[in-house]
Amino acid sequence: MYLVADDFGRAGRAWREADLETADLETVIQDLMAGEYRRPIRVVAFNTAERWSQDVSEDIAREIQHRCDLQLSDVPSHLQEFVDRYAAQDLRQFSLRLV
């Protein structure tokens, strides 16, 4: 199960409600991309059967960036801050040898 913490501005921050049947990874990524969340601030995965939880924000942000790169499109504006925070691009520039 994946839950998204969302920022509602002046109304505060909250974990968004999720249908148990659709709280899977793919649905959460699709919902994020579609703008179902106002300003996502964190995504956490839970596995109660195995008794663990984990912040997967970095993995989700990298996947969103990857999908946008494959589609040759910009990250949606409502996700830009989230992606910038968790999937910081490698800003090193490699030099090419001139032949």
Secondary structure as the mmCIF struct_conf table of DSSP 4:
data_model
#
loop_
_struct_conf.conf_type_id
_struct_conf.id
_struct_conf.beg_label_comp_id
_struct_conf.beg_label_asym_id
_struct_conf.beg_label_seq_id
_struct_conf.end_label_comp_id
_struct_conf.end_label_asym_id
_struct_conf.end_label_seq_id
STRN STRN1 TYR A 2 ASP A 7
HELX_RH_3T_P HELX_RH_3T_P1 GLY A 9 ALA A 11
STRN STRN2 ARG A 13 TRP A 15
HELX_LH_PP_P HELX_LH_PP_P1 ARG A 16 GLU A 17
HELX_RH_3T_P HELX_RH_3T_P2 LEU A 20 THR A 22
BEND BEND1 ASP A 24 ASP A 24
HELX_RH_AL_P HELX_RH_AL_P1 LEU A 25 ALA A 34
TURN_TY1_P TURN_TY1_P1 GLY A 35 GLY A 35
BEND BEND2 TYR A 37 ARG A 39
STRN STRN3 PRO A 40 ASN A 47
TURN_TY1_P TURN_TY1_P2 THR A 48 ARG A 51
STRN STRN4 TRP A 52 ASP A 55
HELX_RH_AL_P HELX_RH_AL_P2 SER A 57 LEU A 70
TURN_TY1_P TURN_TY1_P3 GLN A 71 LEU A 72
HELX_LH_PP_P HELX_LH_PP_P2 ASP A 74 PRO A 76
HELX_RH_AL_P HELX_RH_AL_P3 SER A 77 TYR A 86
BEND BEND3 ALA A 87 ALA A 87
HELX_LH_PP_P HELX_LH_PP_P3 PHE A 94 LEU A 98
#
